[in-house]
Amino acid sequence: MDKQQEYVLRSVEERDIRFIRLWFTDVLGILKSVAIAPAELENAFSEGIGFDGSAVEGLTRVYEADMLAKPDPSTFQILPWRGAEHGVARMFCDISTPDGEPALSDPRQVLKRNLDRASDLGFTFYTHPEIEFYLLEKPQPGELPKPVDKAGYFDNVPRGTAHNFRREAITMLESMGISVEFSHHEAGPGQNEIDLRYADALTMADNIMTFRTVIKEVALEQGVFASFMPKPLADGPGSGMHTHMSLFEGDRNAFYEAGADHQLSPVARQFMAGLLQYAPEISAITNQYVNSYKRLWGGAEAPSFVCWGSNNRSALVRIPIHKPGKGQSTRVEYRAMDSAANPYLAFSVLLSAGLKGIEEGLELPDGAEDDVWNLSPAERKAMGYQALPSSLSQAIEVMERSELVAETLGERVFDFVLRNKRAEWQAYRAQVTPYELEQYLPVL
């Protein structure tokens, strides 16, 4: 037994932990949980906890259903909303087969495989997400979503629901070792943003899953409803998860080069070129729902075209301007991903696209200086700004032909995502919407 496992066992005893929740996600990024008693913890570390993998979306097939959840002791944290007495803790798990092999369809294992590939090239991958979400009144059947306020970007609302909410949520997150950099009201009514401080991609993916749970728990406590749906309001901005990324070689930021254009090294420029080259192919992962494309093509700073810019918020890839002398902060921001993405798979395809750009020595095109949304179709075509997929159906078609995504996810996850998303599109396409009834029924 290693030191981290011993620390967990000691903490469970000293802090009167009565239940340990073992967390993992399905392929869509929905959190799964099984609770064990402290007496089962040593066995969980040594052998894993068995469960029916065929009952979890995309995890395995019926005839090979037995799977094991093995807790990662480095992710041990106490759940603050469960109270101090008779406490509850959680750990994230890696999923394996009964013979101990990593499960090919476990999203966390998919990310670990891709991080190992980056490590083989000498890189560590760091991410920093800006997570947007809506606070709404409790949903009522048949009614449209009602935001808890009518505030806008950076608004200070005295005694507002969002102030109290963000304070409580951030206090919980930090008590679980998740550092928060910023928080504020976003542009939409009831819309908020909380930015998590930089961490390695695996830790950050775990943190995002914890973040979503904390936000939902605080919302329940305060009598409101929190949603990470990409676009819940037809006339409001969508909720993105703009993600800042950098590669480090040891303690050195591989994206930084003093004196270069925008302080960007050749590695950074090639990484960006890879993101641009493969952006349409990875869209079904970074934007995985029918509703995702209503955000992408709904304006309000959501990127719809493949281009990059320095400090240009209409571009898909943006170079944030850092303070002078802060070369270690050099990074690129990918603006398409929404808050409902599976972070393990999304970080995998973003990393893979960037590394492909480095390996192939792709050349970065000229940056966009104008507001891309205000350009005419002819101007965008002349500048070579390719459109992102405008629907889940288009995203599926592009991804289906992608060798990069198939290689990154592995055959099993790749096939499941395609099947699942085709079924989602078919179900959506079969709907007769209120818009159609209102528009056509009276006149046809």
N, C-alpha and C positions, 0 to 999 in steps of 0.2 A: 504494500500500500504506500502511495507516494505522500509527500507532505501536504499537498492540497487536499487530498482525500481525508487525511488525518485532521486537518483544520476544519473541514466541514463536519466531521463526526463530533469533534470537540465543541464546535459552535452550536450544533443541534442540541447537545446535552446541556451546555451552560446557559443557553437562552430559551430553554423550555419550548423547543420547536416540536409541535405535535404532528404536523403533516409536511411532507416535501412534495411539491408539485414538479413533475418532470414535463418539460415543455419541448415541443417540436412543431414543425409546420407541415401542412400538406403542400402539394405542388403549387396551389394557387396562393399560398401564403396565409392561409387561415390557421390560427394558433390551435394546437391540440394539447391536451393536458391529462396526465394521470397522476393521482395522488397516492403516495406510499407513506407508511408509518416509519418512524426512525429505526425500528428493528430490522427493516428490509434494506436499509441504506448500504450496508457493507456488501450485501449480495448484488444490489443494483450496480455498484462500482465494479465488482469482479465479473459478474455474468450478464448484467443487463436485466431489464424487465420485459417479459414477453407480452406481445399483443397481436391482434389480428390486423395485419397490414392491409389486407384487401378491403377493409372497411374505411380506409383513409384515402381521400381523393388522390389518385395517381401513384400511390406508393408501391403497390405490387398487385399481382394477379391472384385470383382465387386459389389456383393450384399451388401457389408458393406463398401462402398467406402469413406464415409465422415469421415475425420480425422481433428484434430486440431494441429497446431504447436504453442507451448507455449514457448516464449523466456526465456532463463535463464539469468537474468540481470548480474550475476557475470561474464559472458563471453563477456560483452560489450567492443568493441575496435573499434577505427577508422581505416579505411583502408587507409594506407599511399599512395598507388599508385593512389588513386582517387583525390589527391590534397587537399589543405587546404581550399580553397574557395568552398562553397556549398558542404560540405563534405559528405562522405558515411561511415556508421558504420555497424558493424555486431554483431549478437548474435547467439549462438547455441541454438537450440530448443529441447525440449522433445516433443515427439508426443503422443497424447492421443486420445481416442475415444470421441464421442460427449457427453457421460455421465461422462467424466472426468477421466476415468480409463486409466492408462498407456498402450500404444499400445504394445502388446506382440511382435510385429515384428520390433520395433524401436531399432536399434543397440545400441544407447546410453542408452536406458532403460535396455537392456540386460546386459550391463556392470554395470550399477547402481545396478541391482539385485544381481550380483555376488560380487560386492564390499560390499553390505549390508551383504551378507553371511560371508565375511571375517571379517567385523566389529563385527558380532555376536560372532565370535571366538576370538575377541580382537585384530584384526590385521588391519593395514592400508597398502595398497599395493602401492609401489612406482616403477616407471619405468624410464629408461633412454635409449633412442634409438640412435643408430648410423645409420643415414639414408644416403644411397648411391643412386646416380642417375647419368645419363649421360647427358652431353651437346652435342648436335648434330647440324650440319647445318640444315637449314629448309628442311624437307623431300620433295623429288620430286617423283611423281608417278613412280613406277617401279624401283626406285633406292634403293640400300642398304643404311643403315644409315651411315652417315659420321661424325665422331667425330670432335669437334672443334680444337683439338690439338692431339699431339702424346706423351704427357707427361705420366709419371708413378707415382708410389707411392711416396708421399711427395715431388715430384719435384717442384722446384721453377722456374716458367717460366716468365722471365722478360716481363712485359707488356702483359702477357697472358690473354686470354679471361676469363679463370676460376678465376684468381685473382680478377678482377673487378667484376665478377659475384658474387662471394662469399661475397665480401665486401658489395655490394649493397643489397644482399639478407639478410645478417645478420643484417644490419642496419634497414631494414624493419621489420624483425622479432622482434628485440629488442624494436623497437618503439611500437610494439603491445604487449609488456609484455612477450615475449617468450625469455627466456635466452638461449644463445648458449655457449657451453663449448669449442668445438674445431671445426676447419674446415681445410680441406686439399685436395690436389689432391689424388685420389685413384689410384689403380694399372692399370686400363684400360685407353686407350686413351679417353680423354674427360670425364672421370669418376671422380666424386667428392663425398666427404662425409662431412656432417655437423651433429654434435652431439648436441642434445638438453640436457640441464641441468635437473637433476632429478626433478620429480614432481609426485604428486599422479596420479594414472592411468587415472582417468576421465579427469583431466586437460591435461594430456599428450596426450590422444586420440584426444581431441579438438585441441591441439597444432599441432599434426601431420597433421590433415586435413587442418589447416591454413598454415602450412609449405608447403604442396604440392601446395596450391594455390599461395603462395608468390613466390615459385620457378618458377611456370609457368608464372606468371605475369612479373617477372624480365627477364625471357628468352624472352618473347614477346617484352619487351622494348629494349632489346639489340640485337634483330634480330637473335636469335638462338632458338633452340628447346630443351626443357628439358623433359626427359622421366624417369619414375619410372618402366618401363618394367623390369621384373626380369633378362632377358638376351637378350638384343637387338643385340649384336654382337656375331656371331658364334665362333669367335676366341678370344673373350675377356672375362674377368671375369664378373659374374653376379652382380646385385645390391641387396645386402642384407639389412636387418634392424636388425642387432644384437641388442638384447634388454637386458639390465641389469635390474635386479629385486631384490627387497628386501621387507621384511615384517617388520613393526615397531609395537611395543606395546607401545603406547604413544610416548615418546621421545627416547625409547630404540630400537636399531636394534636387532630384534629377531633372525637374522642370525649369530650374533657374540657371540663367547664364547672364552674368553682369555685362552690361553694355550692349546686349543683343536687342533686337526689336521686341518691345514689350517685355524685355528681360526673359524671353522664352528660349530655352535650349533647343537644339535639334530634336532631342527626345520628346519634349513637350509638343513641338510642332508636328512631329510624326504621329504622336498619340492622338492629337486633335484631328489630324487628317483621317486616322482610322475611325474615330467617332463619326465624322461626317460621311465617310465612305459607306459605313455599315448601318447608319441610323435607321433607314427604312426597314432593314432586315430585322433589327432588334425591337422594333416598335411594339410588336405583339407581346413582348415581355415587359418592357418599361411602361406600356400603356395597355393593360390586358383586358379591359372590359369594353363593352359596347359604349358605355357612357364616357369612357376616356376620350373618345374622339370628338365628343361635343365640347369638351374643354379645349382640346388642341385646335379646333377650328372655330372656337367661339370668341377669338380676339382676346382683349384684356391681358396683353403681354404673353399669351401662350404661344410658343413657337410652332409654326406650321411649315417652315421651309428650311432646307438644309444649308446653313451658312454659319459663319462665326464672326464675332466682332469684339473689339475691345470696349468694354463698358457699354455694349449695345444690348439692351434687354429685349429687342425683337428677334435676336439671333438665337439659333438652337444651341450653339456653344459660345460661351462668353468668357472673356478674360477679365476677372475683377481687378481693379486697380488697387494695389496694396501700398502701404505707406513706404516712403523712401527708407532704404536700409533694411527692409523686411523681406529679403530674398527667400528665406525659408518658407514664406507664406505664398509663394508663387503657386498658382493652381489654375485649373480649368473648371468651368461650371457647365454642366449639362442640364438644360432647362425643360426637356420634354417630359421626363418621368413624373408620374402623378403619385399621390399619397396612398393609393390602393395597390401599388405594385408589390410583388413578393421581393423583398430586399435581397435575399440570397441569390435569386436568379437574375434580378436586375443588375446587381453589382457584378455578377459573373459575366454577363454579356457586354456591359460597359468596359470592363477590364479587358476582355478578350478582343473587342473591337480596337481598343487603343493599342494593345500589344501587337495586333496584326499590322497596324499602321507602322509601328516601329520595325517589326521584322521585315516588312515589305518596303521600307524606306519611302512611304507615301509622301508626296509633296503637298503642303498646305496651300490651298488656293488663297487668293486675295480676300481680305476681310470685308465685311459689310459695314459701311459707314452710315447708310440711311436706315430709316424705319422701314423694314422689309414689308410690313403690312401695307404701307402707303404707296408702294411701287405698283405699277400696272403689271398684269400678267406678261406683257411683252417685255417690259424692263427686267422682270425677274428671270425670264427665259434667256434674255441676252446676257445676263450676269451669271447664268448657270446655276441658279438657285432651284434645286429639285424640291418638289413638294413631299412632305411626309405623307404616309397613308392617311386618307380622309375618313376611313371607317375600319372597324375591326375586320370586316371581310377583306378589304385590301391588305391590311397588315398580315392576315393569315396567308394570303396568296404570296406575298413577298417572302415571308419567313419560310414557307414551305420549300422554297428553292435555295435557301441559305445553307451553304456548307458550314459557315462560321457558327451559326446558332446551333446546328445539329451537333457539331463537334464540341461546342462549349457545354451544352446541356447534357449530352449523352443521348443515345438513341431512345431510351425508355421515356425520359422526361420530354424530349422533343416530340415524340409521337403522341404522348398524352396531352400535351398542351394543344397540339393541332386538333385532336379529336374533341377536346373539351371546348375549345373556342369556336370550332365549326358548329357544335351543338348549340352554344350560346347565340351565335349569329342566326341560326335557323329559327330558334325560339323567338328571338327578337323580331325577325322578319315576318313571322306569322301573326304578330300582334296588329289589331286594328286600334289605332291610337285615338285619344280624344281630339287631337288636331284634325285627323281625317274625318271623324264624325261631324265635327263642327264645320269643317270646310266644305265637305262634299254632300253630306246627307240632305241638307235643306234644298240643294239645287239639282241634284242628280236623280 
